[in-house]
Amino acid sequence: MTLHDGTISAHSPGRGRGSTFTVRLPALEAEALAALPTPQPGALVPREPTSMSARVLIVDDNRDAADVLSESLEFLGCTTRVAYDGPTGLEAAKAFQPEIALLDIGLPVMDGYELARLLRQQEEPRPMKLVAVTGYGQESDRQRSKAAGFDAHLVKPLHFETLETLLKELSGA
């Protein structure tokens, strides 16, 4: 709060009687507020669409994150499919034949490592690029994803520009 010149206070009339938390931040003056840029809808989406045409499979059990990522990639020109668990992702890959798969590591039922292994077994007629998308970012995590057959390792929360650059590299765009 010090960074924003604000204060936080807490008050309770006693045990079992609830609590009140107060956060105070200084208001911007009207001139400063008017000078701020207008926020763009969908903060993940870049302002200018690009011409990328990769087929991308997204497998993540966080439905909101997967759906927003799918919409953002479609804005870039990608064709996407979304699955919310490993077995569904495996079936989607068979039907969709993606060029790139973005796989969450911490999936229920079948984790991203097992899914990557199974995808590598079925990648005929053409190989796909696998990207680990995870909250795990230690060097040992990166080594484990590489050993599991991933081509790249991204740590959540994703920075869209980094993802966009990586997808261009992987798709040859």
C-alpha positions as CSV (number, residue, x, y, z in Angstrom):
1,M,0.0,0.0,0.0
2,T,2.9,2.3,0.6
3,L,3.6,2.4,-3.1
4,H,0.1,3.9,-3.7
5,D,0.0,6.2,-0.6
6,G,-2.9,4.2,0.8
7,T,-3.9,2.7,4.1
8,I,-5.5,-0.5,5.3
9,S,-7.3,-0.8,8.6
10,A,-9.3,-3.6,10.3
11,H,-11.8,-3.4,13.1
12,S,-13.9,-6.0,14.9
13,P,-16.4,-5.5,17.8
14,G,-15.4,-8.9,19.2
15,R,-15.3,-12.6,18.6
16,G,-18.1,-13.9,16.4
17,R,-19.3,-10.4,15.6
18,G,-17.6,-10.0,12.2
19,S,-14.9,-7.7,11.0
20,T,-14.6,-4.6,8.9
21,F,-11.6,-4.0,6.6
22,T,-11.1,-0.6,5.1
23,V,-8.8,0.1,2.2
24,R,-8.2,3.7,1.3
25,L,-6.4,4.9,-1.8
26,P,-6.1,8.5,-3.0
27,A,-8.3,9.4,-5.9
28,L,-6.8,10.7,-9.1
29,E,-7.5,14.3,-10.0
30,A,-9.8,14.8,-12.9
31,E,-7.0,16.0,-15.3
32,A,-4.9,12.9,-14.5
33,L,-7.9,10.6,-14.9
34,A,-8.8,12.1,-18.3
35,A,-5.2,11.6,-19.5
36,L,-5.3,7.8,-18.9
37,P,-5.8,5.7,-22.1
38,T,-9.1,4.0,-22.5
39,P,-8.8,0.3,-21.6
40,Q,-9.1,-2.1,-24.4
41,P,-11.6,-5.0,-24.0
42,G,-9.9,-8.4,-23.6
43,A,-6.6,-7.4,-22.1
44,L,-5.0,-10.6,-23.4
45,V,-5.8,-9.7,-27.0
46,P,-3.2,-7.5,-28.9
47,R,-4.4,-4.3,-30.5
48,E,-3.5,-5.3,-34.0
49,P,-4.4,-8.7,-35.4
50,T,-1.6,-10.6,-37.1
51,S,-1.8,-13.3,-39.8
52,M,-0.9,-16.5,-38.0
53,S,-2.8,-19.6,-39.2
54,A,-1.7,-22.4,-36.8
55,R,-4.0,-25.1,-35.6
56,V,-3.7,-25.0,-31.8
57,L,-5.1,-27.4,-29.2
58,I,-5.5,-26.0,-25.7
59,V,-5.8,-28.4,-22.8
60,D,-6.4,-26.8,-19.4
61,D,-8.8,-27.7,-16.6
62,N,-9.3,-24.0,-15.8
63,R,-12.2,-23.4,-18.2
64,D,-12.2,-19.6,-18.1
65,A,-8.4,-19.4,-18.8
66,A,-8.6,-22.0,-21.6
67,D,-11.6,-20.2,-23.3
68,V,-10.0,-16.8,-23.1
69,L,-6.8,-18.1,-24.5
70,S,-8.7,-19.8,-27.3
71,E,-10.5,-16.6,-28.2
72,S,-7.2,-14.6,-28.0
73,L,-5.5,-17.0,-30.4
74,E,-8.4,-17.0,-32.8
75,F,-8.0,-13.2,-32.9
76,L,-4.5,-13.9,-34.2
77,G,-5.8,-16.1,-36.9
78,C,-5.3,-19.5,-35.3
79,T,-7.8,-22.2,-35.4
80,T,-8.3,-23.6,-31.9
81,R,-9.9,-26.5,-30.0
82,V,-10.2,-26.6,-26.3
83,A,-10.3,-29.6,-23.9
84,Y,-10.5,-29.5,-20.1
85,D,-8.8,-32.7,-19.2
86,G,-6.2,-35.1,-20.6
87,P,-8.4,-37.9,-22.0
88,T,-10.6,-35.3,-23.8
89,G,-7.5,-33.6,-25.1
90,L,-6.1,-36.8,-26.5
91,E,-9.4,-37.4,-28.4
92,A,-9.5,-33.8,-29.6
93,A,-5.9,-34.2,-30.9
94,K,-6.9,-37.3,-33.0
95,A,-9.8,-35.5,-34.6
96,F,-8.3,-32.0,-34.9
97,Q,-4.7,-32.8,-35.7
98,P,-3.2,-29.6,-34.3
99,E,0.2,-28.2,-35.2
100,I,0.7,-27.0,-31.7
101,A,-0.7,-28.1,-28.4
102,L,-0.7,-25.9,-25.2
103,L,-0.9,-28.4,-22.3
104,D,-1.4,-27.5,-18.6
105,I,0.8,-29.8,-16.5
106,G,-1.5,-30.0,-13.5
107,L,-4.5,-31.7,-15.2
108,P,-6.9,-34.0,-13.3
109,V,-7.2,-37.7,-14.4
110,M,-4.1,-37.6,-16.6
111,D,-1.4,-35.0,-16.0
112,G,0.2,-33.0,-18.8
113,Y,3.3,-35.2,-18.8
114,E,1.4,-38.3,-19.5
115,L,-0.7,-36.5,-22.1
116,A,2.4,-35.3,-23.9
117,R,3.8,-38.9,-23.9
118,L,0.5,-40.2,-25.4
119,L,0.3,-37.4,-28.0
120,R,3.9,-38.1,-29.1
121,Q,2.8,-41.7,-29.7
122,Q,-0.1,-40.7,-32.0
123,E,1.3,-37.7,-33.8
124,E,1.2,-39.3,-37.2
125,P,0.8,-38.2,-40.0
126,R,2.7,-35.1,-38.9
127,P,4.5,-34.1,-35.7
128,M,3.1,-31.4,-33.4
129,K,4.9,-28.9,-31.2
130,L,4.1,-29.3,-27.5
131,V,4.2,-26.4,-25.1
132,A,3.9,-26.9,-21.3
133,V,1.8,-24.2,-19.8
134,T,2.1,-24.4,-16.0
135,G,2.5,-22.7,-12.7
136,Y,5.7,-24.7,-12.1
137,G,8.7,-22.6,-13.2
138,Q,11.8,-24.0,-11.4
139,E,14.7,-25.2,-13.6
140,S,13.9,-28.8,-12.5
141,D,10.3,-28.3,-13.8
142,R,11.7,-27.1,-17.2
143,Q,14.0,-30.1,-17.4
144,R,11.2,-32.4,-16.6
145,S,8.9,-31.0,-19.3
146,K,11.8,-31.2,-21.8
147,A,12.4,-34.8,-20.8
148,A,8.7,-35.5,-21.3
149,G,8.9,-34.3,-24.9
150,F,7.8,-30.7,-24.7
151,D,9.3,-28.2,-27.2
152,A,8.8,-25.2,-24.9
153,H,7.8,-24.4,-21.3
154,L,5.7,-21.3,-20.3
155,V,4.9,-20.3,-16.8
156,K,1.5,-19.0,-15.8
157,P,0.3,-16.3,-15.9
158,L,1.0,-16.2,-19.5
159,H,2.4,-13.0,-21.1
160,F,0.6,-12.8,-24.4
161,E,3.4,-11.3,-26.3
162,T,5.7,-14.1,-25.3
163,L,3.2,-16.7,-26.3
164,E,2.5,-15.0,-29.6
165,T,6.3,-14.9,-30.4
166,L,6.7,-18.5,-29.4
167,L,3.7,-19.6,-31.5
168,K,5.1,-17.8,-34.6
169,E,8.5,-19.6,-34.1
170,L,6.9,-23.0,-33.6
171,S,4.5,-22.6,-36.6
172,G,7.2,-21.1,-38.9
173,A,5.1,-17.9,-39.4
